[in-house]
Amino acid sequence: FVPERLIGTFGVRINYHSEYSKFNEFTWGRQYSPRFALIYRAAGNGEGLYWLKLKLLYNSAFLPPPFLYRRRGIRGFRGADQLKSQEIESGEFIISGDITKNLSYGVFLYSNKLDNIIARSGDVYENKKSNRINSGLDTEIKYHATLGRIETHSFINYSYAFEVPFNDTLSHTYFEVLNPSFYNQKSSLRNYPVHMFNAGVDFTTVKRKKEVDIKKSNKPSLSFGFNIQYIGQSTVALSQNELRDLPSAVVLDTRARVIFKKLTLGISAKNLANNAYFLPALAFRTKMLRAENRMIFLNIQYNFN
């Protein structure tokens, strides 16, 4: 994207480029990818805290067929004669804010409309006849506080995703994703977990004011934390008619550090319980990849300033 011509800047930025707005001079001519955003922030309390922030975003983008599909020069990458660009329209609605100076929240809703999806059919890549809507919800709560000589930082995050077939009207408007009749169908989400949950906390010792005043900087701070993640069940498509369910998994990560003035020593563990589980992986023939076993890292950091 090259902003050759700046049309407006009064809170709304509109750009157009006479040359690069064309993404395929042979077939499609010109293509536009509009983006819009509306942002509202309620009055703050004077301390940089805002109890309500709203964001509404819209984005339209396209994916031209790769060069190999169009030229059909390599076996296995041949595209259909009338192969169209894959298109996506996405909308996001974000609600966030600060409940107190220590507690904040965020809710993220999204819905993506995918058209002209390019998929392989035998030895030819072609546009699928059915389109899709994939939507979801992300929520997060963050909390931090200092209790005596212990500083704590914690978070809780949950996400939910689903997908439904979508055959829209010829008007091709994004707002058809708001039609509730489309969501009466069973979710057809593939290659991604439906539910995910993640929670973590870190504890760090802080120096007393007296120790800071007399510059006892050689006394280190200690830090310890962990987070636990739940990865829900997912379904992968081995072929058009064969599906495989990947079971859910629980993963525990831990970490600890000793923090000196210039030197930090740390140790961390991924998948501490050494649980065996699989994740979706489209690049593999089996459409799944075994997750990493327990891994332990030693970290050394030195500040030369």
Salt bridges, closest charged atoms under 4 A:
GLU4 OE1 - ARG5 NE 3.43
ASP81 OD1 - ARG72 NH1 2.53
GLU87 OE1 - HIS172 NE2 3.79
GLU89 OE2 - LYS113 NZ 3.23
ASP115 OD2 - LYS113 NZ 2.75
ASP115 OD2 - HIS172 NE2 3.24
ASP123 OD2 - ARG75 NH2 3.56
ASP123 OD1 - ARG120 NH2 3.77
GLU140 OE1 - LYS142 NZ 3.96
GLU151 OE1 - HIS153 NE2 3.60
GLU163 OE1 - ARG132 NE 3.18
ASP168 OD2 - LYS113 NZ 3.04
ASP168 OD2 - HIS172 ND1 3.34
ASP202 OD1 - ARG255 NE 3.02
GLU211 OE1 - ARG149 NH2 3.64
GLU211 OE2 - LYS219 NZ 3.20
ASP213 OD2 - LYS209 NZ 3.10
